[in-house]
């Protein structure tokens, strides 16, 4: 069973979340059975108001918490093409975009793998062209390699 703040994050009950967080701010870092914070759920479900409130209360480090699969809220927002959430999370903690997933992929590689072109467009603005050409996953693949492997010609 999910904790109340997790349910509020899934369903977008911003007012309930605000009351809960006012009474007990530590709920922002509470984990469910899959080691997800409420921010993971709000990010994956494109609940922008909830994301903003959770980041405000939980702090910038909350953006880098990993679930049982090693994914951060930014990973979930990006692969679900929740573009405004991606922007909020990157603004709150730009370092979250530099995190390497448990599978050895950068957030950019994940966007290519999942064909999340709109998220990729938002995220590539964080790097210069020279940096983008040098970014590799743990297998040594650049973004162009990943696009070719996944047959994504849009990249």
C-alpha positions as CSV (number, residue, x, y, z in Angstrom):
1,X,0.0,0.0,0.0
2,X,1.3,3.4,-1.0
3,X,1.8,6.2,1.6
4,X,-0.8,9.1,1.4
5,X,1.6,11.5,-0.2
6,X,2.5,9.0,-2.9
7,X,-1.2,8.6,-3.7
8,X,-1.6,12.4,-3.8
9,X,1.4,12.6,-6.2
10,X,-0.1,9.9,-8.5
11,X,-3.5,11.5,-8.6
12,X,-2.4,15.1,-8.6
13,X,-4.0,16.1,-5.3
14,X,-1.9,19.2,-4.9
15,X,-3.9,20.7,-2.0
16,X,-3.7,17.4,0.0
17,X,0.0,17.2,-0.6
18,X,0.5,20.7,0.6
19,X,-1.3,20.0,3.8
20,X,0.6,16.8,4.4
21,X,4.0,18.4,3.6
22,X,3.2,21.4,5.9
23,X,2.4,19.0,8.8
24,X,5.3,16.6,8.0
25,X,7.9,17.8,5.5
26,X,9.9,14.6,5.8
27,X,7.2,12.9,3.8
28,X,8.8,14.4,0.7
29,X,11.7,11.8,1.1
30,X,9.5,8.9,2.1
31,X,10.0,5.8,0.0
32,X,7.3,3.3,-1.2
33,X,7.8,-0.4,-1.8
34,X,9.7,0.3,-5.0
35,X,12.0,2.9,-3.4
36,X,10.2,5.7,-5.2
37,X,9.7,9.1,-3.6
38,X,6.5,11.1,-4.2
39,X,8.7,13.1,-6.7
40,X,9.2,10.0,-8.8
41,X,5.5,9.5,-9.1
42,X,4.6,13.2,-9.7
43,X,7.3,13.4,-12.3
44,X,6.2,10.3,-14.2
45,X,2.6,11.5,-14.1
46,X,3.3,15.0,-15.3
47,X,2.0,16.7,-12.1
48,X,3.9,19.9,-12.4
49,X,2.4,21.7,-9.4
50,X,3.2,18.6,-7.2
51,X,6.7,18.5,-8.6
52,X,7.3,22.1,-7.8
53,X,6.0,21.7,-4.2
54,X,8.0,18.6,-3.6
55,X,11.2,20.1,-4.8
56,X,10.5,23.2,-2.7
57,X,10.0,21.2,0.4
58,X,12.4,18.3,-0.2
59,X,15.2,20.3,-1.7
60,X,17.3,19.9,-4.8
61,X,18.9,16.6,-3.8
62,X,15.5,15.0,-4.1
63,X,15.9,15.2,-7.8
64,X,18.7,12.7,-7.7
65,X,17.1,10.0,-5.5
66,X,17.1,6.6,-7.3
67,X,14.3,4.1,-7.2
68,X,14.8,0.3,-7.1
69,X,15.5,0.4,-10.8
70,X,18.1,3.1,-10.4
71,X,16.0,5.8,-12.0
72,X,15.7,9.3,-10.8
73,X,12.6,11.5,-11.1
74,X,14.2,13.2,-14.1
75,X,14.7,9.8,-15.9
76,X,11.0,9.1,-15.4
77,X,9.9,12.6,-16.6
78,X,12.1,12.4,-19.7
79,X,11.0,9.0,-20.9
80,X,7.4,9.9,-20.3
81,X,7.9,13.2,-22.3
82,X,6.8,15.3,-19.4
83,X,8.6,18.3,-20.8
84,X,7.6,21.0,-18.2
85,X,8.5,18.6,-15.4
86,X,11.9,18.0,-17.1
87,X,12.5,21.7,-17.2
88,X,11.5,22.2,-13.5
89,X,13.8,19.3,-12.3
90,X,16.8,20.5,-14.4
91,X,16.3,24.1,-13.1
92,X,16.1,22.8,-9.5
93,X,19.2,20.6,-9.9
94,X,21.2,20.7,-13.1
95,X,23.4,17.9,-11.8
96,X,20.4,15.6,-12.1
97,X,20.9,15.6,-15.8
98,X,24.5,14.4,-15.5
99,X,23.5,11.3,-13.5
100,X,24.3,7.9,-15.1
101,X,21.6,5.3,-14.8
102,X,22.2,1.9,-13.2
103,X,22.4,0.5,-16.8
104,X,25.2,2.9,-17.6
105,X,23.2,5.3,-19.8
106,X,23.1,9.1,-19.6
107,X,19.7,10.7,-19.6
108,X,20.4,11.6,-23.2
109,X,21.1,8.0,-24.1
110,X,17.9,7.0,-22.4
111,X,16.0,9.6,-24.5
112,X,17.5,8.2,-27.7
113,X,16.8,4.6,-26.6
114,X,13.2,5.4,-25.8
115,X,12.8,7.7,-28.9
116,X,11.9,10.6,-26.6
117,X,12.9,13.3,-29.1
118,X,11.1,16.2,-27.4
119,X,12.7,15.4,-24.0
120,X,16.1,15.1,-25.8
121,X,15.6,18.6,-27.4
122,X,15.0,20.1,-23.9
123,X,18.0,18.3,-22.3
124,X,20.7,18.9,-25.0
125,X,20.6,22.6,-24.3
126,X,22.5,21.8,-21.1
127,X,25.7,20.9,-23.1
128,X,27.8,22.5,-25.8
129,X,28.0,20.8,-29.2
130,X,31.6,19.8,-28.3
131,X,30.5,18.2,-25.1
132,X,27.6,16.4,-26.8
133,X,29.9,14.8,-29.3
134,X,32.0,13.4,-26.4
135,X,29.2,12.1,-24.2
136,X,29.3,8.3,-24.0
137,X,27.5,5.6,-22.1
138,X,29.4,2.9,-20.2
139,X,29.7,0.9,-23.4
140,X,31.5,3.8,-25.1
141,X,28.6,4.6,-27.4
142,X,28.1,8.3,-28.3
143,X,24.6,9.6,-28.8
144,X,24.9,9.0,-32.6
145,X,26.0,5.4,-32.0
146,X,22.9,5.0,-29.8
147,X,20.7,6.5,-32.4
148,X,22.1,4.3,-35.1
149,X,21.8,1.1,-32.9
150,X,18.2,2.0,-32.1
151,X,17.5,3.0,-35.8
152,X,16.3,6.5,-34.7
153,X,17.1,8.7,-37.7
154,X,15.4,11.7,-36.1
155,X,18.3,12.2,-33.8
